[in-house]
Amino acid sequence: MEKFFKLKERGTTVNREIIGGITTFLAMSYILAVNPGILSAANLNWGSVFTATAVSAAIGTLVMAFCANLPVALAPGLGLNAFFTYTVVLGMGCTPAFALTAVLLEGVLFIVLSIFGIREAIIRSIPLTLRKAVAVGIGLFIALIGLTNAGITSGDTGTLIGFVNLNGSHATAIVALLGLVITIALYILKVPGNILLGIIITTIIGIPFGVTTIPESFKPFSAPAKPHLFMFEWGSVLTLKFFIVFFTFLFTDLFDTIGTLLGVAEQASLKDKDGNVVNAKGALLSDAVATVVGACLGTSTVTSFVESSSGVAAGARTGLASVVTAVLFLVALFLSPLFALIPSAATAPALIFVGYLMMMSVTSIDFKDPTEGIPTFITIMTMPFAYSISKGIAFGIISYVLCKLFARKTKDIPVVTWILAAVFLADIVFEAVK
């Protein structure tokens, strides 16, 4: 185990990896309920999608553990599942099989691109300053996710967004804030497994508040449903509609994954001497394989989860943590009612607190140089405000090229960065006219 996962080399222990893996699972376990809820609106069976979600997450995360040795977990991505249901199926009138075919072919293409190192080359082309900005932007993004999931922030406060009043009607927000205070205290006191303990304690606190609910006829065990196996539709592959759907899945998944890997690698210091993500090729291949597996099981695009940063914050540094997370996803197949007890108010403090930990990367960014500082600011700003990692990277790359052009520093722009900026601009134009 030591030789394979290189625990000593990365300054970690088995206990830390186990705690980190459990923390990551608890922080992202909401997807086990959310993904079936969204895809069931596309006429897919809730139980079947639940099984597909758990199994694809487990397989993808195991591949990440053994191919990349990174503490990054995978599962069907939020945003991509919403696009699957509300845009492709309900909006465009396509069948779920049509959408799953697009997801499958996207994954197959990603496997090819990963094997030949093309996706890795894209990561390397992102300037070092922007890589650090991505980590900070993701930190604010997941903090906002935590605040929103807990009901702490709302658009019904008389402003565009604001904090709710902490009265009896916002018990979830109160419990989440109590959990955040507990998590901060445990962290400052250097209690091992502070984030995981925070989640457990907050879950218990939620019982008297009515936030953590235990059903009267509670049964922790349930048999998994059969997934929608190989539900594909090949007759529409060569149509313009299919190309639009395929390209959207491809583009969003590509840069969401890159953003997550950059953010987690920055936080965990999993970079080589040139500042690149270690084992990036294996990580990207894992993501591609997971997407193919997910499509065959009947779920939307499987991607690297930004909530992995909560496990990193708890001490995870290797693929051993991913093994733990994967095992818990398999256990969840049979214990779904038990894991469903953990409310969003209990996982929200972990996400909010990780925002602070990921913010630390901002101290090494040179804001005095406007050609570096302005693109950094735009990247950080866009991710939470656009609610999109990929858009943050897109606007960051475009602004980086423009700033270097204005300053006549075109030698600082790698060739692939020029290409990415052109692709991003084309995508913006495409979105505007379609």
Buried (B, 14 or more C-beta within 10 A) or exposed (E): EEEEBBBEEBEBEBEBBBBBBBBBBBBBBBBBBBBBBBBBBBEBBBBBBBBBBBBBBBBBBBBBBBBBBBBBBBBBBBBBBBBBBBBBBEEEEBBBBBBBBBBBBBBBBBBEBBEEEEBBBBBBBBBBBBBBBBBBBBBBBBBBBBBBBBBBBBEEEEEEEEBBEEEEEBBBBBBBBBBBEBBBEBBEEEEEBBBBBBBBBBBEBBBEBEBBEEEEEEEEEBEBBEBBEEBBBEEBBEEEBBEBBBBBBBBBBBBBBBBBBBBBBBBBEBBEEEBBBBBBBBBBBBBBBBBBBBBBBBBBBBBBBBBBBBBBBBBBBBBBBBBBBBBBBBBBBBBBBBBBBBBBBBBBBBBBBBBEBBBBBBEEBEEEBEBBBBBBBBBBBBBBBBBBBBBBBBBBBBBBBBBBEEEEEEEBBBEBBBEBBEBBBEBBEEEEEE
